[in-house]
Amino acid sequence: KAGVTQTPRYLIKTRGQQVTLSCSPISGHRSVSWYQQTPGQGLQFLFEYFSETQRNKGNFPGRFSGRQFSNSRSEMNVSTLELGDSALYLCASSRRNSGTGAYEQYFGPGTRLTVT
Amino acid sequence: AQSVTQLDSHVSVSEGTPVLLRCNYSSSYSPSLFWYVQHPNKGLQLLLKYTSAATLVKGINGFEAEFKKSETSFHLTKPSAHMSDAAEYFCVVSDQNNQGGKLIFGQGTELSVKP
């Protein structure tokens, strides 16, 4: 089974621009979560989408937004980029384990965003 | 609220010696706990998970972890380190209020393996 894919893998943008990142989940997974990884703050949860609806949201400003399509693919958008938005953005897809009832998240390789 | 604390930011071992990466958790509920590994410039790979079944959990690549409720710990171990184990390891708890969609990460432990 194919894993989680993210595009693009690397991106360089200028302050003030906006950016859109894409994530394709594992086939059959309906939940997609997004995380930001930086050396200073570590891994932080951005938001989760399930069946095209935002189900959970982290503590990020409104410049960070996302959406999910009917095929479960997800995009996240960052508007008015700031230098501090430079990070590795990871997406993860998951489904509930019918045996244990727990969710297991599987991560993509990430998109490395550099803001200059 | 749930949280995890990784007690060591960096651990260095020699190849062939045991590995111990320590993690304590805080949770009001019976937690779902995970260990993930991240190799340089790569995404996160799930090593193992605890979901209230057996307290000793076996994962991939010879890693295992033991859930100890009395000590609120979930330490990761491996009997014999390999050079390819050098990476960053994250102890993670699933936020039970968020239907599994939100993971809370520890700060990570960088494992170095000396030849």
Interface residues (C-beta under 8 A of the other chain):
Chain A: V4 S31 S33 Y35 G42 L43 Q44 F45 E48 F50 R55 N56 G58 L90 A92 S94 R96 N97 T100 G101 A102 Y103 E104 Q105 Y106 F107 G108 P109 G110
Chain B: S32 F34 Y36 K42 G43 L44 Q45 L46 K49 T51 S52 A53 F90 S94 N98 Q99 G100 G101 K102 L103 I104 F105 G106 Q107 G108
